[in-house]
Amino acid sequence: MATLRIDLDAELLAAAAHIMGTADNYATINEALRRIVVHERQLRNLERLMAESILAPVPEANSA
């Protein structure tokens, strides 16, 4: 894995660790990144499914 040095908000990192139940900074950051990726993939899939569903808005016909 790549090594990257970054400054983080210590309080935010601690809050994230508490919420996710992770034991150290390494695990907290990796779990947070994993959750973001999963969330975004789910969101995109839901958007795609809605666009393809019968519930999708029907474009109005041009009456001009």
N, C-alpha and C positions, 0 to 999 in steps of 0.2 A: 504494500500500500504506500501511497505517497505521504510524505511528511510535509505539513504545512503549519507555519507559525502564524497565529492570529490572536488578536486581543478580543476577549469575550466579556460580556456583562456577567460578572460573577453571581449576582443575585438571580438573574434570568436563568443562568446555567443551573444553579441550585434548585430553582423552582421547577425547571424541566426535569431534573433528575428525580425530584420528589414525586412529581406527577407520573413519570414513567417507571419509577422504581428501579432505576439504574444505579450501579454501585460506584462508578467513576466517570470522569469527564469524557474519556474515550467512548465508553458505552453510551453515555447520554447523547453525545453529538451524533454518533452513528445511528442510534435509534431515532433521533429526531429527523435526520436526513431520510431514513428509511420510511418513516411515517409520512413525510411530506411527499415523497415520490408515490407511495401507495395512494394517498389522498388525491393527488392530482390525476393519476391514472384512472381512479374510480370516477372522478368528476368528468373527465373527458369521455369516458365510456357512457356515463349517464346522459351527457349532452348528445352524444351520437345516437343513443337509443331513442331519446326524445325526438330528435330530428327525423328519425325513421318511423316513429310510431304513428298510430292513428290519432293520437292526442296532439300531434304537432299542429301549430297554427296553419290554416290553409291560406295561401296568398290570395288576395282579392283580385278578381278579374278586372282588367282595365276597361272602364265603361266609356272611354273617350271615342 
